[in-house]
């Protein structure tokens, strides 16, 4: 077992139990306490855990990877409002990118009345929903399938994205922290998202309020680098004010939808 695999297993144990002890891990993996402490220190540096005497506890604000079907059930009502409000930002004739994510996956049904759209997406579930819309010129990004998010990533897809220029990007969010910015647990997803940001005139982040104050391994975009945030009214007041001060337009979807 490699050290990276050992740390993954240690992290899985801490996620399942809320904490873990150095003594337990030394016995389980037959390595020294110094090695386990080093593992836990690295996990703390990445933001996954908090070190404590004799072990570590789970950081509840870290944005861990979750299967799409599980994320889809979280804050479902707020996500519907956000998806509808985000779709209202799309004009006839726009060229847009739809990122992967459960909230963005709800947008296609609100685009049915739009005309002459060019849409690129790396999300298979979103592409399937748009495939029956005759008003959409649909482009699907190629690449390797990430089953947890039903998305495609990889250098081939990034090059495909960079060959175009788009009016708007609708960017999904795993974690949104004022200091760390928009983050995701997967490096390949982050690279794809950064390519999308680079070719969009306007970056629109969509995130329900549970994502604020959370951060993960890989940064996509600094908070001040987005143009619009579509969220719900449970966003912390301090976060709302800070983003407004940065020049970010914040749309509270559950107050704007009639």
Buried (B, 14 or more C-beta within 10 A) or exposed (E): EEEEEBBEBBBEBBBEEEBBBBEBBBEBBEBEEEBBBBBBEBBBEBBBBBBEEEBBBBBEEBBBBBEBEEBBEEBEEBBBBBBBBBBEBBEEEBBBBBBBBBBBBBBBBBBEEBEEBBBBBBBBBBBBBBEEBEBBEBBBBEBEEBEBBBBBBBEEBBEBBEEEEBBBBBBBBBBBBBEBBBBBBBEBBBBBBBBBBEBBEBBBBBBBBBBBBBBBBBBBBEBEBBBBBBBBEEBEEEBBEBBEEEEBEBBBBBEEEE
